C-alpha cells in the first residue's frame, strides 16, 4: 500500500503546487547516484542518514524534519518457515548465515552495526526472497510493505515475517541540491 500512497501524496502535492512530476523507475543505487549528480530533481521514500546529505536535500536541512516526512515504515525480518533465526528487538538469535537486503538500502548499516553478516547482492525484493527460499541466505530484511506483500504472494507457504521490527523510521522526499539552490521557495512549498 505504501508505494501507491507515495504516488497519491505526490500527486496531491503536484495539484496544490502546479508542479508536474515525471516519475522514472530505476534501481535504487542508480536513483541515488542520479540525485547526487543533479540528473533528477528528487527521489522519494528516502530514509535519513548523515551520509545521504551529500546526495541531496531533506526537508529541514541537516537534520530532517520528521513533521515533513512522507510516511513512516519499518524493516522486518523475513525467514523460511521452520527457521529459528529471530530478532528480539535488541539482538539476533540463532543466526547461522547471512541476512540479505536490497542493494544500497540503509538497513544494511543497521545490520552491520548489529554485527550480522550480510548479503547486499539483490536489486529487487522478490529476487532477495528467492535467495531466501533457496537457502542462499538465512534471513532477509525487507521494508514492511514489501515484506507483507511478497510473503502473502506465491511464497506464502515457505516464508514468514517476524513481528518485532528491526528498525522503524521516517521516509522523505529528497530534492537535488541543484533544485533547492535554484528554486528554494518551490522546494519549501513541495515539502
C-alpha positions in Angstrom: 0.0 0.0 0.0 2.9 2.4 0.7 4.1 2.7 -2.9 0.6 3.6 -4.0 0.2 6.1 -1.2 3.5 7.7 -2.1 2.3 8.4 -5.6 -1.1 9.7 -4.3 0.7 12.0 -1.9 3.0 13.4 -4.6 0.0 13.8 -7.0 -1.7 15.9 -4.3 1.5 18.0 -4.0 1.5 18.4 -7.7 -2.1 19.5 -7.7 -1.5 22.0 -5.0 1.7 23.5 -6.3 1.2 23.2 -10.0 4.4 21.2 -10.3 4.3 18.3 -12.8 6.3 15.2 -11.6 7.9 12.9 -14.2 8.3 9.6 -12.4 11.1 7.3 -13.5 11.6 3.8 -12.3 15.2 2.7 -11.8 17.4 0.6 -9.4 17.8 2.3 -6.0 21.6 2.9 -6.2 21.3 4.5 -9.7 18.5 6.7 -8.4 20.6 8.0 -5.6 23.6 8.4 -7.9 21.5 10.5 -10.3 20.2 12.5 -7.4 23.8 13.3 -6.3 24.7 14.2 -9.9 21.6 16.5 -10.2 20.4 14.4 -13.1 17.0 14.1 -11.4 15.1 16.7 -9.3 14.4 14.4 -6.4 13.9 10.9 -5.0 11.1 9.8 -2.8 10.8 7.4 0.1 14.4 8.1 1.3 15.3 7.5 4.9 17.6 9.9 6.6 21.3 9.3 7.1 24.2 11.8 7.5 25.9 10.2 4.5 23.0 10.9 2.3 23.2 14.6 2.9 25.9 14.6 0.2 23.3 13.2 -2.3 20.5 15.8 -1.9 18.5 17.9 0.5 16.0 16.8 3.1 13.1 19.0 4.3 14.6 20.7 7.4 18.2 20.6 6.1 21.0 18.9 8.0 18.5 17.3 10.4 15.5 16.1 8.5 12.2 17.4 9.9 10.1 14.4 10.8 7.0 16.5 10.6 7.5 16.8 6.9 8.1 13.2 6.2 6.2 11.3 3.5 5.5 8.3 5.8 6.9 6.1 8.5 7.9 2.5 7.7 9.8 -0.3 9.2 12.2 -3.1 8.2 11.1 -6.5 9.2 12.9 -9.8 9.4 11.7 -12.5 7.0 12.7 -16.1 7.4 11.9 -19.5 5.9 9.2 -21.3 7.8 10.8 -23.7 10.3 13.9 -21.5 10.7 14.8 -20.4 14.2 16.6 -17.2 13.2 14.9 -14.3 15.0 15.2 -10.7 16.3 14.1 -9.8 19.8 14.3 -6.1 19.4 17.9 -6.0 20.7 19.8 -8.8 19.1 19.6 -11.6 16.6 19.1 -15.2 17.8 20.1 -18.4 16.0 21.6 -16.6 13.0 23.8 -19.2 11.2 24.2 -17.4 7.9 23.9 -14.0 6.2 20.9 -11.6 6.2 20.1 -10.2 2.8 18.9 -6.8 2.0 18.5 -4.8 -1.2 21.5 -3.1 -2.7 22.0 0.4 -1.4 19.3 0.2 1.3 20.1 1.9 4.6 19.0 -1.2 6.7 22.5 -2.6 5.7 24.1 -0.1 8.1 21.8 -1.2 10.9 22.6 -4.9 10.2 26.3 -4.3 10.2 26.1 -2.3 13.4 24.5 -5.4 15.0 27.4 -7.5 13.8 25.3 -9.5 11.4 26.9 -11.0 8.3 25.2 -9.5 5.3 24.4 -10.1 1.6 23.8 -6.9 -0.4 23.6 -8.6 -3.8 19.9 -8.2 -4.7 18.4 -5.3 -6.6 14.7 -6.3 -6.1 12.7 -7.6 -3.1 11.4 -10.6 -5.0 15.0 -11.5 -6.0 16.0 -11.3 -2.4 13.2 -13.6 -1.3 14.2 -16.1 -4.0 17.6 -16.2 -2.4 16.0 -16.9 1.0 13.7 -19.6 -0.3 16.7 -21.3 -2.0 18.7 -21.2 1.2 21.5 -18.9 -0.1 20.8 -16.5 2.9 19.5 -17.2 6.4 17.0 -14.3 6.5 16.1 -11.1 4.7 15.5 -7.6 5.9 12.7 -6.0 4.0 10.6 -2.8 4.2 7.4 -3.5 6.0 5.1 -3.0 3.0 7.3 -5.2 0.7 7.6 -7.9 3.3 3.9 -8.2 3.9 3.0 -8.0 0.2 5.6 -10.5 -1.0 5.1 -13.0 1.8 1.4 -13.1 1.1 2.1 -13.9 -2.6 3.5 -17.0 -4.2 6.0 -17.6 -1.3 3.4 -17.6 1.5 3.8 -21.3 2.2 7.6 -21.0 2.5 8.2 -17.7 4.3 7.1 -15.8 7.4 7.6 -12.3 8.7 8.8 -11.9 12.3 6.7 -9.5 14.3 9.3 -7.3 16.0 10.6 -4.6 13.7 14.3 -4.4 13.0 14.1 -0.6 12.8 11.3 1.9 12.2 11.9 5.4 10.7 10.5 8.2 8.7 10.9 8.5 4.9 11.3 11.7 3.0 11.1 13.3 -0.4 14.7 14.3 -1.1 15.4 17.0 -3.7 18.6 17.6 -5.6 21.0 20.2 -4.3 20.7 21.9 -7.7 16.9 22.1 -7.5 17.0 23.5 -4.0 19.7 26.1 -4.9 17.8 27.2 -8.0 14.3 27.2 -6.6 14.4 27.3 -2.7 10.8 28.7 -2.4 9.4 26.0 -4.6 11.3 23.3 -2.7 9.8 24.5 0.5 6.3 24.5 -1.0 6.8 21.0 -2.3 8.0 19.7 1.1 
